[in-house]
Amino acid sequence: MDIENLNKNIKTKLLKNSFIQNVKIEDKTYLHINHLSHEKNKFHIKLTIFSNQLRAISKLEATKKINKILEEEIKKHIHSIQILFE
């Protein structure tokens, strides 16, 4: 999967949930290209999630919810994910 399709999948999955108002996705893979653990088809993603409901709970619980929603993408296409809640 390329980064554009991955971004579309992530955005679609997250916005299906009524508690997420918006999401910003950034590809940070370029920062890790030279790392020994870099895999060609695995991406480094930064998510900024706009959600009043997720901001109202602990960051750990909010992160668990997002990881559950994106479970398949994390297993197959994401090497690392950074999540910010706004």
DOZATOR-875227 format. One record per residue (C-alpha): residue number from 1; z, x, y negated. Coordinates in nm, 3 decimals. Example, Ala and Ser with C-alpha at 12.3 -4.5 7.8 and 13.67 -1.06 7.14 Angstrom:
BEGIN
PT  pos       zz       xx       yy
PT    1    0.780    1.230    0.450
PT    2    0.714    1.367    0.106
END
This chain:
BEGIN
PT  pos       zz       xx       yy
PT    1    0.000    0.000    0.000
PT    2   -0.080    0.128   -0.347
PT    3    0.159    0.110   -0.640
PT    4   -0.017   -0.182   -0.810
PT    5    0.013   -0.406   -0.503
PT    6    0.371   -0.295   -0.449
PT    7    0.457   -0.385   -0.809
PT    8    0.295   -0.728   -0.770
PT    9    0.488   -0.793   -0.445
PT   10    0.817   -0.687   -0.600
PT   11    0.767   -0.897   -0.912
PT   12    0.659   -1.204   -0.712
PT   13    0.956   -1.181   -0.475
PT   14    1.212   -1.128   -0.749
PT   15    1.082   -1.398   -0.982
PT   16    1.090   -1.656   -0.699
PT   17    1.467   -1.650   -0.745
PT   18    1.582   -1.882   -1.020
PT   19    1.863   -1.646   -1.119
PT   20    1.616   -1.375   -1.234
PT   21    1.452   -1.439   -1.571
PT   22    1.229   -1.132   -1.582
PT   23    1.175   -0.790   -1.426
PT   24    1.031   -0.465   -1.557
PT   25    0.898   -0.219   -1.298
PT   26    0.840    0.150   -1.361
PT   27    0.683    0.398   -1.120
PT   28    0.885    0.719   -1.135
PT   29    0.712    0.883   -0.837
PT   30    0.547    1.145   -1.058
PT   31    0.891    1.296   -1.120
PT   32    0.933    1.367   -0.748
PT   33    0.586    1.482   -0.637
PT   34    0.699    1.841   -0.579
PT   35    1.015    1.756   -0.384
PT   36    1.023    1.858   -0.020
PT   37    1.116    1.504    0.086
PT   38    0.821    1.346   -0.100
PT   39    0.606    1.121    0.120
PT   40    0.257    1.025    0.004
PT   41    0.290    0.648    0.049
PT   42    0.655    0.614   -0.054
PT   43    0.736    0.542   -0.416
PT   44    1.023    0.598   -0.658
PT   45    1.078    0.274   -0.844
PT   46    1.292    0.185   -1.144
PT   47    1.367   -0.186   -1.188
PT   48    1.513   -0.342   -1.498
PT   49    1.620   -0.693   -1.404
PT   50    1.698   -0.954   -1.664
PT   51    1.947   -1.198   -1.516
PT   52    2.255   -1.357   -1.669
PT   53    2.382   -1.447   -1.321
PT   54    2.351   -1.092   -1.183
PT   55    2.515   -0.943   -1.494
PT   56    2.812   -1.173   -1.437
PT   57    2.891   -1.023   -1.094
PT   58    2.971   -0.666   -0.992
PT   59    2.686   -0.417   -0.994
PT   60    2.744   -0.356   -0.623
PT   61    2.705   -0.725   -0.536
PT   62    2.401   -0.761   -0.762
PT   63    2.239   -0.454   -0.606
PT   64    2.302   -0.592   -0.255
PT   65    2.123   -0.915   -0.353
PT   66    1.820   -0.725   -0.481
PT   67    1.812   -0.496   -0.177
PT   68    1.816   -0.800    0.050
PT   69    1.525   -0.961   -0.137
PT   70    1.323   -0.637   -0.124
PT   71    1.430   -0.532    0.225
PT   72    1.076   -0.504    0.365
PT   73    0.941   -0.309    0.067
PT   74    1.236   -0.069    0.077
PT   75    1.183    0.001    0.448
PT   76    0.808    0.055    0.425
PT   77    0.708    0.162    0.074
PT   78    1.003    0.272   -0.139
PT   79    1.167    0.612   -0.109
PT   80    1.419    0.546   -0.386
PT   81    1.503    0.257   -0.612
PT   82    1.700    0.256   -0.936
PT   83    1.819   -0.084   -1.054
PT   84    1.941   -0.172   -1.403
PT   85    2.075   -0.516   -1.492
PT   86    2.030   -0.652   -1.841
END
